[in-house]
Amino acid sequence: MDHELLPRLLYLLLLGGAVAGWLLMQNRRRLGQMAQQAAIWTFIFIGAIVAVGLWDDVRRAAGPPRATVLDDGRIELPRALDGHFYLTAEVNGAPLRFMIDTGATSIVLSGADARAAGIDTGALSYYGEAYTANGPVRTARVELDRLAVGGVTDRGVTAWVNSGDMDTSLLGMTYLDRFARIEITSDRMLLAR
């Protein structure tokens, strides 16, 4: 198959050269205008190729992926660009964005998210200790009055507030164990009670 590629490529180059030569001869008095139009069409063509090639990335970057609650109550989460799954849950009435972390034992709130959920982080006793990829951090045990995801609401949920720097709160296994089924495909996570 490769031995046929070179003659075909040579044929296309010769044909393209003949067409380009004919255009140049026919429009030799308007070469500037013709070059300008050729440049415009080249940029349009390249832009269309780039737009088609990057469409999925642009679509994902335009907004964070959102969980979908299906008719039967299952929750479907799309995989984010960074490879993780994220879920927005209502904690004590405040919408908080969580990263699903099957490597975390518990629900772990960042200090900012704990404050958004109405928890006075200054009054907490950070007696616990968690071991993270960045080393040990101090934690404080709290009880969340209400945690709602889709149509599912849990009350009196135990969580931990992290004293260290965290960009995103974590939904760990103690919460995920409440689901009867957790299914992960290449780009989706499905949670079902």
C-alpha positions in Angstrom: 0.0 0.0 0.0 2.9 2.4 0.8 4.3 1.9 -2.8 1.1 3.5 -4.2 1.3 6.5 -1.9 4.2 8.3 -3.5 2.9 8.2 -7.1 -0.5 9.5 -5.9 1.1 12.3 -3.9 3.2 13.2 -6.9 0.1 13.3 -9.1 -1.8 15.5 -6.6 1.2 17.9 -6.4 1.5 18.1 -10.2 -2.3 18.6 -10.5 -2.3 21.3 -7.8 0.7 23.0 -9.4 -1.0 23.0 -12.8 -4.2 24.6 -11.3 -2.2 27.1 -9.3 -0.2 28.0 -12.5 -3.3 28.5 -14.5 -4.9 30.7 -11.8 -1.7 32.8 -11.6 -1.6 33.3 -15.4 -5.3 34.2 -15.6 -5.1 36.7 -12.7 -1.6 38.1 -13.2 -3.0 41.6 -13.1 -4.7 41.0 -9.7 -2.0 39.0 -7.9 -2.3 41.0 -4.7 -6.1 40.6 -4.4 -5.8 36.9 -5.2 -3.1 36.4 -2.6 -5.3 38.2 0.0 -8.3 36.0 -0.8 -6.2 32.8 -0.8 -4.9 33.8 2.7 -8.4 34.5 4.0 -9.7 31.1 2.7 -6.6 29.3 4.2 -7.3 30.8 7.6 -11.0 29.9 7.4 -10.0 26.3 6.5 -7.4 26.0 9.3 -9.9 27.6 11.8 -12.6 25.0 10.8 -10.1 22.1 11.3 -9.1 23.5 14.7 -12.7 24.0 15.8 -13.7 20.5 14.8 -10.6 19.0 16.5 -11.0 20.9 19.7 -14.8 20.9 20.0 -15.0 18.4 22.9 -12.3 20.4 24.9 -14.1 23.7 24.2 -17.5 22.2 25.2 -16.1 20.8 28.5 -14.1 24.0 29.3 -17.1 26.3 28.7 -18.6 25.1 31.9 -17.9 22.5 34.5 -19.5 19.1 33.9 -22.7 18.7 35.8 -24.3 15.7 37.4 -27.5 14.5 36.0 -30.3 12.9 38.1 -32.0 10.3 35.9 -35.7 9.4 36.0 -35.1 6.4 38.2 -33.1 8.5 40.8 -29.7 7.4 39.6 -27.0 10.1 39.5 -24.8 10.3 36.4 -21.5 12.2 36.7 -19.4 13.1 33.6 -15.6 12.9 33.9 -14.0 16.3 34.1 -11.0 17.4 32.0 -8.6 16.6 34.9 -9.9 13.0 34.9 -11.8 13.2 38.2 -15.6 13.1 38.9 -17.2 16.1 40.6 -20.6 16.4 42.3 -22.4 19.5 43.7 -24.2 18.6 46.9 -26.3 20.8 49.1 -24.7 20.8 52.6 -26.8 22.5 55.3 -28.4 24.5 52.5 -25.2 25.6 50.8 -24.2 24.2 47.3 -20.7 22.8 47.6 -18.6 21.2 44.9 -17.0 17.9 45.9 -14.5 15.7 44.1 -15.4 12.0 44.3 -12.5 10.3 46.0 -12.6 6.5 46.4 -9.2 6.8 48.1 -10.6 9.0 50.9 -12.3 7.3 53.9 -14.7 10.1 54.8 -16.3 13.3 53.7 -13.7 16.0 54.1 -14.6 19.7 53.9 -12.2 22.4 53.1 -12.2 25.3 55.6 -14.0 27.6 53.1 -16.7 25.0 52.3 -17.2 24.3 56.0 -17.8 28.1 56.6 -20.1 28.2 53.6 -22.2 25.4 55.2 -22.5 27.4 58.4 -19.8 25.7 60.4 -17.8 27.9 62.7 -14.3 26.6 61.9 -12.7 28.8 64.6 -14.6 27.0 67.3 -13.6 23.5 66.1 -11.2 21.2 67.9 -8.7 19.8 65.4 -7.8 16.6 67.3 -8.0 14.2 64.4 -5.2 13.5 61.9 -5.4 12.5 58.3 -2.6 11.4 56.1 -2.7 12.9 52.6 -0.4 12.9 49.6 1.0 16.2 51.0 1.6 14.7 54.5 -0.4 14.7 57.7 -3.1 17.3 58.4 -5.2 18.1 61.4 -8.9 17.5 61.2 -12.0 18.2 63.2 -15.1 15.9 63.3 -18.4 17.6 62.5 -22.0 16.4 61.9 -23.7 17.8 58.9 -27.4 18.5 59.5 -28.3 17.8 55.9 -26.6 16.6 52.8 -28.6 16.4 49.6 -27.6 15.1 46.2 -30.3 15.1 43.5 -33.4 13.8 45.1 -31.6 12.0 47.9 -31.2 13.7 51.3 -29.3 12.3 54.3 -29.4 13.8 57.8 -26.8 13.7 60.5 -23.9 12.9 58.2 -20.4 12.7 59.8 -17.7 14.7 58.0 -14.3 16.1 58.8 -13.0 19.6 58.4 -9.4 19.8 57.1 -7.2 22.4 58.8 -4.8 22.4 55.8 -5.2 24.0 52.3 -7.7 22.2 50.1 -9.0 23.4 46.7 -12.0 21.0 46.7 -13.9 19.1 49.4 -13.9 15.3 49.1 -16.7 12.8 49.0 -15.1 9.6 50.4 -16.1 6.0 50.9 -18.3 6.5 54.0 -20.7 8.5 51.8 -20.3 6.4 48.7 -21.1 3.3 50.7 -24.6 4.6 51.0 -25.1 3.8 47.3 -26.1 0.3 46.3 -24.2 0.6 43.1 -21.2 2.6 41.8 -20.4 2.1 38.2 -17.5 3.8 36.3 -17.1 3.7 32.6 -14.5 5.6 30.5 -16.2 9.0 30.9 -19.1 8.5 33.3 -19.8 7.5 36.9 -23.2 6.2 37.9 -24.4 6.2 41.5 -27.6 4.3 42.4 -29.3 3.8 45.8 
